[in-house]
Amino acid sequence: MLLSMHRSILPLLLLAALPLGGCAAGIAASAVGAAVRAADRPDRAPKEDPGPVARQACSVHASQYGTVQIIDVVYKSVAKVVVWGAVEGPAGKRSFQCRWDGKIVGFELKEIAGRR
């Protein structure tokens, strides 16, 4: 509900910024940007660090392609994590990127260029 309220305010802020000139328009644009950033945040921060859970879930998902090696875990926000890694299996060694936001929301598997 809070998210929809922020999104309904955005068009009003944009319309309000039209008749304003110069500095006032810049202030209004900054307010719109702040509202968009606030709408993108989770309602509550997770109670536990999502990194280890994301790492484990992404490792399990990637293991269907071979032996998993985690390379890096990057926090995009308090709740959003990207896990980078590699898998080595029958198709050779490939890299993966796994996006986590309380669950796996994206998984990309790519060939490693120049490998045979």
N, C-alpha and C positions, 0 to 999 in steps of 0.2 A: 504494500500500500504506500509506503514511504517513497519507494522508487517511482511509482506512477505519479505521485504528487510532484516530485522533482521534475519529471518529464513534462507534466502539464504546465509547469511554471516557465519552462524554457521558452516556448513561443511567445508568452506574454513579455518576458524580459527582452526578447529580440524586437518585438513591436515597440516596446517602450524606448529602445535605443535609437530607433529611426529618427524621431524629431530632434534628438539631442545632437549637439554639435561638439566637435573637437574632443576636449578632455572628458566631458561627460560621457560621450560614446565609448571612450576607452575604458572608463570605470564600469559602464554597463556590460561591455564585452568581458571584462575580467570577472564580473559577477556571474555571467553565463558560464564561463569556463569553470569557475569554482563549483557551480551547481552540477555541471556534468561530471566533474571529478568526484564529487560527493555521491552522486547517484551510482557510480561504478564501484564504490566500496561496499564490502559486506555489512549487513546490519550490525553484526557482532563479530569481534575477532574470535578466532578459534581458541578453545581452552588449552589445547596442546599445540606444540610446534608441528605444523603439517609436513615438514621436510622428511622425517623418517617414514611416515605413513606413505607419502607420495613416492619416495624412493622404493619402498617395498612393493607397492601396487604396480609401479611401472616396471620393476624388475620381473615380477610375476607375469605381467602382460608380454614383455619382451622375450621371456624365456621360451615362448612357443616358436621362436625363430632360431634359437641356439643358446650357447653359453653367453651369459650377460656380464658386461663390465660397465659399471657406472663411472662416468667421467666427471660429471659436475651436477650440482643441485643449485638452482638459482631462484631466489625469491623475487617475484614480480610485485607482490603486495603481501599483506599480512597472511592472506589465505591462499594466494595463487603461487604455484611453484612450477618451474620447468626443470625436468630431469633430462640430462644428456647422457648418452651412453653408446655402447657398441655391442653387437651380438656376432658371434662366430658360429656358423652352422654349415649345413650342406651347401648352401648357396654362397658361401664365403663370408667375409667379414663385412658387416654393414653398420652404419650409424643410425641412431634413433633419437628423436625428441619426443618427450612425453609431457603434455600439459595437464596440470592437476588443479582443480578448484573444488575440493571436497570429494572429488571422484576424478577419474581420468576423463578429460573433456577433449583430448586430441592426442593422436599418436601418429608420428611420421617415421617411416623406415626408408633409408636412402642407401644406395650403393656408394661405396667409397671409391672415388675416382682414382684411376691409375692402378688399381689392384686387380690381380688375376688369380 
